[in-house]
Amino acid sequence: MKNYIILLFVFLILPFIAIAQGNDTIVKKIKEKPERPAFDSSFIVDNPTNVLFNKNSLEVQMSHRFGLLDGGTNDLVGFWAPSNIRIGLSYAVHDRLTVGYGTTKFDRLQDFNWKVGILRQTRSNKMPLSVSYYGNFTIDARNKNQGLFIHLSDRWSYFNQVIIAKRFSPKFSLQIAPSISHYNIVKNTMRSDMVAVALGGRYKIRPQTAITFDYSQPITEFLKDNPHPGLSLGFEFSTSAHAFQIFATNYSGIVPQKNYMFNNHDIFNGDFLIGFNITRIYNF
């Protein structure tokens, strides 16, 4: 009799087990998948993008800005004029965290940077956009004998930016990025902090070729010598492991806060230069 009772109990609970397993399967099927990255490179001309790479990936970065184009001198469209160069490395400690270091020729800037993924756009559009945070701490390493700095902290500057990006389609992506730059020491006609906002985008004309643009607008006003907005337009050629950008821009500082605080090139007055960025990713 006991055996019959046990068998009856088993037959009664079998439907509930099947339903529970079916529900687990449904939950797994509707699990949200992240959307593909809005951009192929960690930078769009002069501003960082929301792109974060897989854990243990190393990105090598090289940025080059030729001199200003000046029709009145023989400088071969800026190629023979003084140029600025930055070489950097960025390592993915986690899928949502990268840390990096870069050195820049002008002012011998040494920047230590990080990027954090906060929200990720999903393919179902349940999360309609991606949100990331980028920051850096930069040291001006010029010779102290030049009399530019009294205290060590006078060399320090900081940059903080929130990047809000969306991949609207396989061809078109857009981002908006408010930021704040800070210098420990500036001229008495300036402010130590600069609030700004950047708008950047990319439109693919071929699977590996895109048109890119980047516009940066300073908001904080100084007593005089306000920095000019930054405007860049160019092309990007990318593969799964590297991206090459070539563009015209009026920014030569490369490090973001340098551009936002001190840009004296007015692109609407014909002040622009040719530049390029190259990034290469190594997976370990």
N, C-alpha and C positions, 0 to 999 in steps of 0.2 A: 504493500500500500504506500509506503514511504517513497518507493521508487517512482510510482505513478504521480505522486504529488510533486516530486522534483522535476519530472519531465514536463508536467503541466506548467510549472513555474517558469521553466526555461522557454517554453513556447510563448508564454505571455510576455516576457521581457524582450524577446528577439526583435519585434517590430520597433520598440523604442531605441534599441541599439542601432538598428539600421537607419532610423530617422536622425539620430545624433551624428552618425557617420556622414550621412547625406548633408547635414547642416555644415559640418566641418569642411566638406568638399566645396560647398557653395562659398563659404567664407574665404577659402584659399583662392577660388576663382576670381573673386572680386577684390583681391588685394591690390592696393594702388601701386602702380608702377611710375617711377619718376620719368618726366619728359626728358628727351635728349637735350644736351646743353644748348643754351641760346647762342653761344659763340664757340669758336674753335680755339681761340687763344685766351690766355689769362689777362691780356691787355687789348683794348681797342684804341690804338694810336697812343694817346697820352693818359688814359684812365684805365684802371683795372676793371675787369669784367667779373661776373659772378662765377666764372669757371673754376671748379675744383677737380683735381685729378684723383684717381684711385690711390688708396693707401700704398706707401712705399714707392711712389713715382717721383722722379727727379726731373725738374724742368730747368733747362739752361736758357738764359735770356740774353739777347744782345740788342741794344738800341743805339741807333746812330742818327745824329742830326747834323747835316751839313750847314755851312754858313748861310747868312741871308743872301738872297738873290739881289744883286745890285748891277743894274745895266750900265752904270757909269764906270765900272772897273772890270778888269780882265780876271775874273775869278771862276770862270767855267761853271756858270749857274750855281755858284756857292761851293763847288767841290774843292776849290783851292783856298777857300776862306777858313778861318778857325772853326772846327767842328767839335761837337760834344758827343761823348760815348758813355754808355753804361753797360756793364756786364754783371749779371746776377744769377743766382741759383735759388730755386724754391723747391722744398721737399714736403711731400704729403705725409704728415705724421698720422693722419686719419682721413677717411673719405670726406670729412667735413672740416678739416683743419690743415692748412699749409703754413710753413714758416720759411722765411727766406732772407737772403743778404744780397746787397748790390753795392757796387762802387762806381762813382760817376766822375768823369774827367773835370768838368767845370766845378770849381770850389772844392774839389776832392771830397765830395759828399759820400758818406758811408751810411747806407740805410739798412735797418733791420726791420723786416716787415712780416705780417701775418694776415691770413684771410680765413674767415669762419663762415661756413654755410649754416644759415638759420632756418630757412624754409626752402623747399624744393617744389617746383612746378610739377604737377602730375599729368599723365597722358589723358586721364579722364576729365581734366580741368577742374577737379574738385578743389585742388589748390591751384589757382589760376596764374601764379607768378612765383618767382624765386627771390629770396632776400638773403643777401650776404653782407658781411662786415669786413672791411679792409682797413688796416692801420699800419703805421710805420713810426719808427723812432730814428732820426737821422742826425749824424754828427758831421759838422763842418771841420775837416781835417787840414785846413790850410795852415801854413807855417805861423807859429805864434809870434815870430819876429816881425810880422807885418803889422802888428799892433791892432788887429781887428777885435781881439777878445781879451777881456781882463780876467774873467772867471771861466772855469771849465764849462759851467752850465750855459755860458753865452753861446756856445757852439751848437746847442741842441735845438731841434725843431721836431714837430709832431704832425701827423696827418691822420684823420679819422673820417671814414666814408661809409655810408650805407648804400648798397647797390641793389636796386629793385629792377629785375629783368623779367622779360617775357618772350617766349618763342611763339610768335603768332602763327607761324606756318613753317614748313621745312625751308622756305626761302627767306623769310623776314623775321628779324629779332630786334628788340628795342630795349634800352635800359635808361633809367633816370637815377642819378646818384648825388644826393646832397652830401656836403662835406664841411669839415672845419679844419683849417690849418692853424698851427700855432708856432711862433718863434719866440724864444726867450728874450731876445734883444733885437730891436728894430730902430729905425730912425724916429725921432720925436714927432715927425709929421705922419707917421703910420700908426696902425694898431697892431697889437701882438697877435690878434686872432682875425682870420678871414673866413667868413661863411660864404659858400659857393654852391652851385648846382651844375651838374653835367648831364648832357643828353647825348647818347650814342646809339648807333644802329648799324645793322648790316643787312644787305639784300643780296642773295645769291643769284648770279646770272648763269653760273654753271655749277655742277656738283662740287668742284674744288676751287671756284673763283667767286669772289663777292666784292661788291662795292661797300665801303665803310665810310662813316662820318662820325665826327666827335665834336661837340660844342660845349665849352665850359664858360660859365658866367659867374664872375665874382659879384658878390652882393654887398659885402661890407665896404664902406667908403672911407678913404683916408682924407686928411686935410689937403693933400696935394699928391700928384703923381700916382693916381689910381691905376692899378694894373688893367691891361686890356683883356677882353675876352679871348678865349682860344678857339680856333676853328680849324678843323682838319678834314681833309677829303682824300680818299685813296682807294687802293685795291688790296685784297687779301687773297693769297694762294695757300691752300692748306691740304695736308694729308692727315692720316691717323696719328702721326707722330710729330709733325712740325707745322708751323705756320710762318708765312712770310708776308709782311705788310709793307707797302710802299705808298707814300702819301706826301701831300703838300700841307704844311702847317705853319702857324706863327708862334708855336711853342718850341723853345730850345732847351729848357731846363731839365726835362725828362722826369726828375723826381717831382711828384705832384705838387707839394707845397711850394716848391721853388717857382713853378709856373703860376700858381694861383696868387702868390704874394708879390712877385717881382716882374711879371711879364711886361716889357715895354715895347713889344712889337705889335703894331696896329695893322692887322691884315687888310683892313679897309683902306689903308694908306699904301698898300703894296708891300708891306713887310711880311714876307713869307719865305720858307726854306723847304728843301726836300729832306725827307727822313725815311728811315725804315726800321722795322722791328723783326727780329728772327727769334723764334722759340723752338726748342727741341725737347721732346719728352723721352725719358728712359724709365722703363718699368723693371723693378727688381722683385 
